[in-house]
Amino acid sequence: MKKLPFLLVFTSFLGFAQSSDEEQLKAIYHQSLTNSKCYSWLDYLSNTIGHRLSGSVGAEKAVQYTKAQMEASGTFDKVYLQEVMVPKWVRGEKESAYILDGKKKVAVPICALGGSVATPKKGILAEVVEVKSLKELETLGEAKLTGKIIFFNRPMNPENVQAFLSYRDAGDQRRSGAKESLKYGALGVIVRSLTFTLDDFPHTGNTNYGDVSIDKRIPACAISTNGANLLSQMLKQNPTLKFYFKQSCYQEADVLSHNVIGEIKGTSTPENIIVVGGHLDSWDLADGSHDDGAGCVQSMEVANIFKNIGYKPKNTIRVVLFMNEENGGRGGDKYQELAQKNNENHIFAMESDSGGFVPRGFSIEGTDANLAKISSFKNLFEPYFIHSFTAGHGGSDIEPLTSPKLVKAGLRPDSQRYFDYHHAGNDKFDAINKRELELGAATMTALIYLIDTHGI
């Protein structure tokens, strides 16, 4: 009986804490849905600046724009640029391709894969060998592959509800197809675009030659899903048809670029750092509104919401817009290098790099205890239809980051439409839903508030 007063006090305290958190989340979502700047920031990034491929003029303009917006917001104690050397790959003139079946030419949409070398000036014309996997190359061998164009045509698996699983499993064709094919004397590589949708948009993305010298590399391109289906069908009817493609891409020397960082100093434990960010660079076929303009402006919005609701974080909050996620990851590497050099203690890092669609939850990298603690916040998110708290990858830019007790998280929006736009020419501002973008920003802010308040 003597324990009863303590239990009543403890229960009352828990109830008060729960009520306080509920009120804060209400304020966070209210601010994001009624007073957000993220949609207008993204409008400017997409429609005024345009694509932001590393090393490009657009990337530099984006650095200066986001830095200026952070400074003008009055939210941050410090805004600064972090120097990082990045690769400069240039697409050159628009690619062209056609299927040659006898005297019949059928044009198909292609685009060079990032990091690819160019074709000869007159292009490449050769017979095609269709394969479904890297393993199949080994089975066929040089006798059947030398002097041919290799056509990787394994679709993304439609059975996975989590679309990123399908992307991961099909992505080896794009990442390593050229490197593996050149071992067997192939002249070039065509890769089916990584999307569930049947359309005429080829989807780019980086390819990797490893340590193969430039003079021995072969050109690699992506073909639209409609184009891939047509080529496969025509090959069944005529296995000796030929394919022509021409691309003019090239690699220049590395250039100086920057991560953009805004910092709010913590009020009680400023030595503990919470990072939230996305990557500022994008591919060059479109505006990169979903990948990853959305993640950048949502991260900036986190700080904007805290300012508007008058919340002063206990720990230091850093908004980091990373450069060069798409074709090198050097922004994330540089951030980690300097964090380690400065003996910084990061306790939590969150990335948004899965599009600006309606948020569903988070993937968490940490101990079982930390996953359990973050999952215990579930009931606070239920009014906002956030329900998925699972173990998983936090994000590519925060992947290099290390600290003794660091927990990482990735915002997980609904993924069903993401690969309709990913790395393609239709990843533009008109594909963004304002309300969904703002809900994502609020959801990120809510979890950061809870981590800042209750710890890890």
C-alpha positions in Angstrom: 0.0 0.0 0.0 2.9 2.3 0.7 3.9 2.1 -3.0 0.5 3.4 -4.2 1.2 7.2 -3.9 4.4 6.7 -6.0 2.5 4.7 -8.6 -0.1 7.4 -8.8 2.5 10.1 -9.2 4.4 8.0 -11.8 1.2 7.2 -13.7 0.2 10.8 -13.6 3.7 11.8 -15.0 3.4 9.3 -17.8 0.0 10.6 -18.7 1.2 14.2 -18.6 4.2 13.3 -20.9 1.9 11.5 -23.3 -0.5 14.4 -23.4 2.3 16.9 -23.9 3.7 14.8 -26.8 0.3 14.6 -28.4 -0.1 18.3 -28.2 3.3 18.9 -29.7 2.6 16.5 -32.6 -0.7 18.3 -33.3 1.2 21.6 -33.4 3.8 20.1 -35.7 1.3 18.8 -38.2 -0.8 22.0 -38.0 2.2 24.1 -38.8 3.4 21.9 -41.7 -0.1 21.8 -43.3 -0.9 25.5 -42.9 2.4 27.4 -42.8 5.0 25.4 -44.7 7.6 26.7 -47.1 8.8 23.4 -48.5 6.5 23.4 -51.5 7.6 26.9 -52.6 11.3 26.0 -52.0 10.9 22.9 -54.2 9.1 24.9 -56.9 12.1 27.2 -57.2 14.6 24.3 -57.1 12.7 22.4 -59.8 11.3 25.1 -62.1 13.8 27.9 -61.8 17.1 26.0 -61.2 16.2 22.6 -62.8 18.4 19.6 -62.8 21.3 19.5 -60.3 23.8 16.8 -61.5 27.0 17.0 -59.5 29.5 19.4 -61.0 26.8 21.2 -63.0 25.8 24.9 -63.0 22.4 23.8 -61.6 24.1 22.0 -58.7 26.0 25.2 -57.8 22.9 27.3 -58.1 21.1 25.0 -55.8 23.9 25.2 -53.2 23.7 29.0 -53.2 19.9 29.1 -53.2 19.4 26.7 -50.3 22.1 28.4 -48.3 20.5 31.8 -48.8 17.1 30.4 -47.8 18.5 28.9 -44.6 20.2 32.2 -43.7 17.1 34.3 -44.5 14.8 32.0 -42.4 16.3 33.2 -39.1 16.0 29.7 -37.8 19.6 28.6 -37.6 22.5 29.7 -35.3 24.9 28.9 -38.1 24.7 28.2 -41.8 27.8 27.1 -43.7 29.1 25.2 -46.7 31.3 22.1 -46.5 33.7 21.7 -49.4 33.7 18.4 -51.3 35.2 17.4 -54.6 32.7 15.7 -56.9 32.8 13.9 -60.2 31.6 15.8 -63.3 30.0 13.5 -65.8 28.4 15.2 -68.8 25.6 13.6 -70.9 26.3 15.5 -74.1 23.8 15.6 -77.0 20.6 13.6 -76.8 21.1 9.8 -77.3 19.5 8.0 -80.3 18.7 4.3 -80.9 16.8 2.1 -83.3 16.1 -1.6 -83.9 17.1 -2.7 -87.4 15.1 -5.7 -88.6 16.1 -6.2 -92.2 15.4 -2.8 -93.8 12.9 -1.8 -91.1 14.1 0.8 -88.5 12.1 1.2 -85.3 13.2 4.1 -83.1 13.2 3.4 -79.3 13.9 5.7 -76.3 17.2 5.3 -74.5 19.5 7.3 -72.3 23.1 6.8 -71.3 23.7 5.4 -67.9 25.6 7.7 -65.5 29.3 7.2 -65.7 29.1 5.5 -69.0 31.5 6.1 -71.8 30.4 7.3 -75.2 29.9 5.2 -78.3 32.1 5.8 -81.3 31.0 9.0 -83.1 29.0 7.0 -85.7 27.4 4.9 -83.0 27.3 1.1 -82.5 25.4 -1.3 -84.7 25.5 -5.0 -83.8 23.4 -8.1 -83.1 21.8 -8.4 -79.7 21.9 -11.1 -77.1 19.0 -10.9 -74.5 19.8 -12.1 -71.0 18.0 -12.0 -67.7 20.9 -12.0 -65.2 24.6 -11.4 -64.8 25.0 -15.1 -64.2 23.7 -15.9 -67.7 26.7 -14.1 -69.2 29.0 -16.7 -67.7 26.8 -19.5 -69.1 26.8 -18.1 -72.6 30.6 -17.2 -72.7 32.7 -15.4 -75.2 31.7 -17.6 -78.1 28.1 -16.2 -78.0 28.8 -12.7 -76.6 31.9 -11.3 -78.4 31.0 -8.5 -80.8 27.4 -8.3 -79.5 25.3 -5.8 -77.6 24.1 -7.4 -74.4 20.4 -6.6 -73.5 19.6 -7.0 -69.8 15.9 -7.5 -69.6 15.0 -8.7 -66.2 11.9 -6.7 -65.0 11.5 -5.5 -61.4 9.6 -8.2 -59.5 5.9 -7.1 -59.2 5.2 -9.5 -56.3 7.0 -7.3 -53.7 4.6 -4.8 -52.0 7.7 -3.0 -50.9 8.9 -1.6 -54.2 12.4 -0.9 -53.0 13.0 -4.6 -52.6 12.3 -5.1 -56.3 14.5 -2.2 -57.2 17.4 -3.5 -55.2 17.1 -7.0 -56.7 16.9 -5.8 -60.3 19.6 -3.1 -59.9 22.6 -5.3 -60.4 22.0 -5.2 -64.1 22.4 -1.5 -64.2 25.2 -1.2 -61.7 27.4 -4.0 -63.0 26.1 -5.0 -66.4 28.7 -3.1 -68.4 31.6 -4.2 -66.2 30.6 -7.9 -66.4 29.8 -7.8 -70.2 33.1 -6.3 -71.3 34.8 -9.4 -69.9 33.2 -11.5 -72.7 34.0 -9.1 -75.6 30.7 -7.3 -75.8 30.5 -4.0 -77.7 27.9 -2.4 -75.5 25.0 -2.8 -73.0 21.3 -2.1 -73.0 19.5 -2.2 -69.6 15.8 -2.4 -69.1 14.7 0.7 -67.1 14.1 0.0 -63.4 10.4 0.8 -63.1 7.1 -1.2 -62.8 5.4 1.1 -65.3 5.2 0.5 -69.0 6.1 3.8 -70.6 8.5 5.5 -73.0 10.7 7.1 -70.3 14.2 5.6 -70.1 15.5 5.7 -66.5 19.1 6.5 -65.9 21.3 5.8 -62.9 24.9 5.1 -62.3 26.9 2.2 -63.7 30.2 1.1 -62.3 33.2 -0.2 -64.2 35.3 -0.9 -61.2 39.1 -0.5 -61.9 38.7 -1.1 -65.7 40.7 1.5 -67.6 38.7 4.0 -69.6 40.0 2.8 -73.0 38.6 -0.7 -72.3 35.1 0.4 -71.1 32.0 -0.2 -73.2 29.0 2.1 -73.5 25.9 1.4 -71.5 22.4 2.8 -71.9 18.9 2.3 -70.4 16.0 1.6 -72.6 12.4 2.4 -71.7 10.2 -0.5 -70.6 8.0 -0.2 -73.7 11.2 -0.2 -75.8 12.5 -3.2 -73.9 9.3 -5.2 -74.5 9.3 -4.4 -78.2 13.0 -5.4 -78.6 12.4 -8.6 -76.8 9.4 -9.4 -78.9 11.2 -8.7 -82.2 14.2 -10.8 -81.1 11.9 -13.8 -80.7 10.8 -13.3 -84.3 14.2 -12.5 -85.6 17.2 -13.4 -83.4 19.7 -11.9 -85.8 18.2 -8.4 -85.9 20.6 -5.6 -85.0 20.4 -2.7 -82.6 21.9 0.8 -83.1 22.7 3.3 -80.4 24.7 6.5 -80.2 25.6 8.5 -77.1 28.1 11.3 -76.5 28.7 11.3 -72.8 32.1 12.0 -71.2 33.8 12.5 -67.9 35.6 15.7 -66.9 38.0 16.3 -64.0 36.5 16.5 -60.5 35.2 19.9 -59.5 34.6 21.7 -56.1 31.1 21.5 -54.7 29.5 21.7 -51.3 27.3 20.2 -48.7 24.9 22.8 -47.3 24.5 22.8 -43.5 22.3 24.7 -41.2 22.7 24.2 -37.4 20.5 24.9 -34.4 22.6 24.7 -31.2 21.1 22.5 -28.5 20.0 24.2 -25.3 21.1 21.5 -22.8 23.3 18.9 -24.6 24.7 20.8 -27.6 27.5 18.2 -27.9 24.9 15.6 -29.1 24.0 16.1 -32.7 20.9 15.1 -34.6 21.1 15.2 -38.4 18.3 15.4 -40.9 18.9 15.6 -44.6 18.5 14.6 -48.2 20.7 14.9 -51.3 20.8 18.1 -53.2 22.1 16.7 -56.5 19.8 15.0 -59.0 20.1 13.3 -62.4 20.0 15.5 -65.4 17.0 14.2 -67.4 14.5 16.2 -65.3 14.1 18.4 -62.2 14.7 15.7 -59.6 11.6 16.9 -57.7 11.1 13.5 -56.0 14.7 12.4 -56.1 15.7 14.2 -54.0 14.5 17.8 -54.1 11.6 16.6 -51.9 13.9 15.2 -49.2 16.0 18.4 -49.1 13.0 20.8 -48.6 11.4 18.5 -46.1 14.6 18.6 -44.1 14.7 22.4 -44.2 11.1 22.4 -43.2 11.9 20.5 -40.0 13.8 23.5 -38.7 11.1 25.9 -40.0 8.4 24.0 -38.0 10.5 24.0 -34.8 10.8 27.8 -35.2 7.1 28.3 -35.8 6.0 26.3 -32.8 8.6 27.8 -30.5 10.4 24.5 -29.8 14.0 24.8 -28.6 15.8 21.5 -29.1 17.9 20.0 -26.3 20.4 18.6 -28.7 22.0 20.3 -31.7 20.0 19.9 -34.9 21.8 19.9 -38.2 20.0 20.1 -41.5 22.4 18.7 -44.1 21.9 18.8 -47.8 24.4 16.3 -49.2 26.0 16.7 -52.6 26.8 13.8 -55.0 24.6 10.9 -53.8 23.6 9.9 -57.3 27.0 9.2 -58.8 29.6 8.9 -56.0 28.3 9.5 -52.5 31.1 11.9 -51.8 29.0 14.3 -49.8 28.1 11.7 -47.2 31.7 10.5 -47.1 33.1 14.0 -46.6 30.6 14.8 -43.8 31.6 11.6 -42.0 35.3 12.4 -42.5 35.0 15.8 -40.9 32.7 14.6 -38.2 35.3 12.0 -37.2 38.1 14.5 -37.4 36.2 16.9 -35.1 35.3 14.1 -32.7 31.6 14.9 -33.0 29.0 12.8 -31.3 25.9 12.0 -33.5 23.1 10.3 -31.7 20.5 10.3 -34.4 20.4 10.7 -38.2 17.4 10.8 -40.5 17.3 10.9 -44.3 14.5 11.5 -46.7 15.3 10.0 -50.1 12.3 8.0 -51.2 10.2 10.6 -52.8 7.6 13.2 -51.6 4.7 10.7 -51.5 2.4 10.2 -48.5 4.4 9.1 -45.5 3.9 5.6 -44.0 6.6 5.4 -41.4 10.3 4.8 -40.9 13.0 2.2 -41.4 15.3 2.1 -38.4 19.0 1.2 -38.1 20.0 0.5 -34.5 19.8 -1.9 -31.7 16.7 -4.0 -30.9 16.2 -1.8 -27.9 16.3 1.4 -30.0 13.9 -0.1 -32.5 11.6 -1.0 -29.6 11.8 2.5 -28.1 11.0 4.2 -31.4 8.2 1.7 -32.1 6.7 2.7 -28.7 5.9 6.1 -30.2 3.5 4.3 -32.6 0.3 5.3 -30.9 1.3 9.0 -31.2 1.5 8.7 -34.9 -1.7 6.7 -35.4 -3.9 9.8 -35.9 -1.7 10.7 -38.9 -1.9 7.2 -40.4 1.8 6.5 -39.8 2.1 2.8 -38.9 5.3 1.3 -40.3 8.2 1.1 -37.9 10.6 -1.6 -39.1 14.3 -2.4 -39.1 16.0 -1.3 -42.3 18.3 1.0 -44.2 18.4 4.6 -43.1 19.8 6.2 -46.3 22.8 6.3 -48.6 24.1 9.7 -47.4 24.0 8.9 -43.7 25.3 5.4 -44.3 29.0 6.3 -43.8 28.2 8.2 -40.5 29.4 6.6 -37.3 29.2 7.4 -33.6 29.3 5.1 -30.6 25.5 4.9 -30.0 24.2 6.4 -33.3 20.7 5.4 -34.5 19.7 6.0 -38.1 16.2 6.3 -39.7 14.8 6.7 -43.2 11.5 8.3 -43.9 9.4 5.7 -45.7 6.6 7.2 -47.9 4.3 4.9 -49.9 6.6 3.4 -52.5 4.1 2.3 -55.2 4.5 5.3 -57.5 8.1 6.2 -56.8 9.7 4.2 -59.5 7.3 5.7 -62.1 9.6 8.8 -61.8 12.9 7.7 -60.3 15.9 8.8 -62.5 13.5 9.5 -65.4 12.5 12.5 -67.5 9.2 12.9 -65.8 10.6 13.5 -62.3 9.3 17.0 -62.4 7.5 19.4 -60.1 4.0 18.6 -61.5 4.5 15.0 -60.0 4.6 16.5 -56.5 1.5 16.6 -54.3 1.8 19.6 -52.0 -0.1 18.0 -49.1 1.8 14.7 -49.2 5.1 16.6 -49.3 4.0 18.6 -46.2 2.8 15.5 -44.3 6.2 14.0 -44.9 8.0 17.0 -43.4 5.7 16.9 -40.4 6.3 13.2 -39.9 10.1 13.7 -39.9 9.8 16.7 -37.5 7.6 14.7 -35.1 10.1 11.8 -34.8 13.0 14.2 -34.4 11.1 16.0 -31.6 10.4 12.7 -29.8 14.0 11.6 -30.1 15.2 15.0 -28.9 12.8 14.9 -26.0 13.1 11.3 -24.9 16.5 10.3 -26.2 17.7 7.0 -27.7 
